[in-house]
Amino acid sequence: MHRLIRDMLFGLTDAHVILEPESGQLMHPEALSAFDQLRRDARNAGFEPRVVSGFRGFERQRMIWNAKACGQRPLLDSSGKPLDVAQMSPDDILFAILRWSALPGASRHHWGTDFDVIDAAAVEEGYRVQLTPEEVADDGVFGPFHRWLDERIAAGESRGLFRPYAVDRGGVAPERWHLSYAPRAREFQDLLTEQALVEMILSCESDQGLSLSESICERMPEIYPRFIAIPDSAYPTNITRL
């Protein structure tokens, strides 16, 4: 694999992303173009989509991961209740983190194709976005926007954007706010193999300090299909591939 492509895949460079001026977030150019088109459609319907999290590099993801592994950040169970890290085995901690946070090197946010979105028209300026299931539920503050988006996706009119975590497949918790630009994201996912991930983790372990790396490598055959790979059936059928 070419070094630049490898660095893009694992979030080790931002050479493949550009600034989304309204949010200040970084995005893949094609994902930004698709979002701009979707935003125009949404504005005509009375919504104001805003990106609240775009590109996220490996180092940022590593900091989040390590903080959860050592208890500096809350570790939650599937219902959102805090867990006691001190009473958990390394494997228990590993899978609890993966429920809500991506493995560094395997986050779709590394690619710039994926981003989290809200409806800024639904809240006052200064509203603290939580990105919780309650916010995006049908009766939540962002519910009307997501119901509109459901209809666009179902009709194939979402400009190539889809929800990779629309349903609970026994791995990552559903994230209705998370959108992905299918054509380029699918290409990155094809490159993100189990072997490539293990090699990346082993090569950066000494200087990056990734917590639970031994457990990650040992359990990768289970981690990959549950928490990383998005099945073909979840992708739109009418996407364009390079």
C-alpha positions in Angstrom: 0.0 0.0 0.0 1.3 3.4 -0.9 2.5 5.4 2.1 0.2 8.4 1.5 -2.9 6.1 1.1 -1.9 4.3 4.2 -1.7 7.5 6.2 -5.1 8.7 4.8 -6.6 5.4 5.7 -5.4 5.4 9.4 -5.9 9.1 10.0 -2.1 9.9 10.1 -2.4 12.8 7.6 -5.0 15.5 6.7 -3.7 15.8 3.1 -7.0 14.5 1.8 -9.4 16.9 3.5 -10.5 20.5 3.1 -12.2 23.1 5.3 -16.0 23.2 5.5 -16.2 27.0 6.1 -19.5 27.2 8.0 -18.5 24.7 10.7 -14.7 24.9 10.6 -14.6 21.1 10.2 -12.4 19.2 7.8 -14.0 17.0 5.2 -13.2 15.0 2.1 -13.9 17.3 -0.9 -16.4 14.9 -2.4 -18.2 14.4 0.9 -18.3 18.2 1.3 -19.8 18.6 -2.2 -22.5 16.0 -1.4 -23.2 17.7 1.9 -23.5 21.1 0.2 -26.1 19.6 -2.2 -28.0 17.9 0.6 -27.9 21.2 2.7 -29.5 23.1 -0.2 -32.3 20.5 -0.3 -32.7 20.7 3.5 -32.9 24.4 3.6 -35.7 24.4 1.1 -37.5 22.1 3.6 -36.9 24.5 6.5 -33.8 22.8 8.1 -30.2 24.0 8.6 -27.8 21.0 8.6 -24.5 21.7 10.3 -21.5 19.5 10.6 -20.4 19.2 14.2 -17.6 16.6 13.8 -15.8 15.9 10.5 -12.3 14.6 10.0 -10.7 13.2 13.2 -7.1 12.1 13.1 -5.4 9.1 14.7 -3.9 11.1 17.5 -7.2 12.6 18.6 -8.9 9.2 18.5 -6.0 7.7 20.4 -6.4 10.3 23.2 -10.2 9.5 23.5 -9.5 5.8 23.5 -6.7 5.9 26.1 -8.8 8.2 28.4 -11.7 5.8 28.4 -9.4 2.8 28.9 -7.9 4.3 32.1 -11.1 5.8 33.5 -10.4 9.4 32.8 -13.4 9.6 30.5 -16.7 7.9 31.4 -17.1 4.3 30.1 -20.8 3.5 29.4 -22.8 0.3 29.0 -25.2 -0.2 26.2 -28.0 1.7 28.1 -25.7 4.7 28.7 -25.0 4.0 32.3 -21.4 4.5 33.7 -19.2 1.4 34.2 -16.5 0.9 36.9 -13.3 0.3 34.9 -11.6 -1.0 38.1 -13.9 -4.0 38.2 -13.5 -4.9 34.5 -11.2 -7.2 32.6 -9.2 -5.8 29.7 -11.5 -7.6 27.2 -14.6 -6.1 29.0 -13.1 -2.6 28.8 -12.2 -3.1 25.2 -15.6 -4.1 24.0 -17.3 -1.4 26.2 -15.2 1.3 24.5 -15.9 -0.1 21.1 -19.6 0.2 21.7 -19.4 4.0 21.7 -15.9 4.9 20.3 -14.0 3.8 17.2 -10.7 2.0 17.4 -7.9 4.4 16.6 -6.8 3.7 13.0 -10.3 2.3 12.2 -12.5 5.3 12.6 -14.4 6.3 9.5 -13.8 9.9 10.6 -10.2 9.4 9.6 -11.2 9.3 5.9 -13.0 12.6 5.9 -16.0 10.9 4.2 -17.9 10.6 7.5 -19.3 13.3 9.7 -21.8 14.0 12.4 -24.6 16.5 11.6 -27.3 18.4 13.5 -30.2 20.7 12.5 -28.9 24.1 13.7 -32.4 25.6 13.0 -33.9 23.5 15.7 -31.8 24.9 18.6 -30.7 28.3 19.9 -27.2 29.6 19.3 -25.0 28.2 22.1 -26.9 25.0 22.5 -24.6 22.3 23.7 -24.9 19.4 21.3 -24.6 16.0 23.0 -25.1 13.6 20.1 -27.3 11.3 22.1 -30.1 9.0 21.0 -32.6 11.2 22.7 -31.6 14.2 20.6 -32.1 12.4 17.3 -35.2 10.3 18.2 -38.4 11.1 16.3 -39.6 13.2 19.3 -36.2 14.7 20.0 -35.0 18.1 19.1 -33.4 17.0 15.8 -36.1 14.4 15.1 -37.9 16.3 12.3 -34.7 16.7 10.4 -33.8 13.1 10.7 -37.3 12.0 9.6 -36.9 14.2 6.5 -33.5 12.6 5.9 -34.9 9.1 6.3 -37.2 9.8 3.4 -34.4 11.2 1.3 -32.2 8.2 1.9 -35.1 5.7 1.2 -35.9 7.5 -2.0 -32.2 7.5 -3.2 -32.1 11.3 -3.0 -29.5 11.8 -0.3 -26.7 12.7 -2.7 -24.7 9.6 -2.0 -24.9 10.0 1.8 -26.1 7.2 4.1 -26.1 6.1 7.7 -23.5 3.4 8.3 -24.7 2.9 11.9 -28.5 3.2 11.2 -29.2 0.0 13.1 -27.7 -2.1 16.0 -25.8 -5.0 14.5 -24.5 -6.1 17.9 -21.4 -3.9 17.6 -21.4 -0.1 17.4 -24.4 1.6 19.0 -26.8 3.2 16.5 -25.8 6.7 15.5 -28.5 8.5 13.5 -26.4 11.6 13.4 -23.5 9.9 11.6 -23.5 10.3 7.8 -21.1 8.8 5.3 -20.4 9.6 1.6 -20.7 6.1 0.2 -18.6 6.1 -3.0 -15.3 7.1 -1.3 -16.0 5.5 2.1 -16.6 2.2 0.4 -13.2 2.4 -1.2 -11.4 3.2 2.1 -13.3 0.3 3.8 -12.1 -2.1 1.1 -8.5 -1.2 2.1 -9.1 -1.5 5.9 -8.5 -5.2 6.3 -7.9 -7.0 9.6 -4.2 -7.6 8.7 -3.6 -3.9 7.8 -5.1 -2.9 11.1 -3.0 -5.3 13.2 0.2 -4.3 11.3 -0.6 -0.6 11.9 -1.2 -1.1 15.7 2.0 -3.1 16.1 4.0 -0.6 14.1 2.8 2.4 16.1 2.6 0.8 19.6 6.0 1.9 20.8 5.7 5.6 20.0 2.0 6.2 20.1 1.0 4.3 23.3 -2.3 2.7 22.4 -4.0 1.2 25.4 -5.2 -2.4 25.2 -3.2 -3.0 22.0 -2.4 -6.6 23.0 -6.1 -7.4 23.5 -7.0 -5.6 20.3 -4.7 -7.7 18.2 -5.8 -10.9 19.8 -9.5 -10.2 19.4 -9.3 -8.6 16.0 -11.1 -11.5 14.3 -14.1 -10.7 16.5 -13.7 -6.9 16.5 -13.5 -6.4 12.8 -16.9 -7.8 11.7 -18.7 -6.5 14.8 -17.3 -3.0 15.1 -15.5 -2.0 11.9 -16.8 -3.6 8.7 -20.1 -2.2 7.4 -21.9 -4.9 5.4 -22.5 -4.5 1.7 -26.3 -4.5 2.4 -26.0 -1.2 4.4 -24.5 0.7 1.5 -26.7 2.3 -1.2 -27.0 0.2 -4.3 -26.6 3.0 -6.7 -23.2 4.4 -5.7 -20.5 5.2 -8.2 -17.1 3.6 -7.7 -13.8 4.9 -9.2 
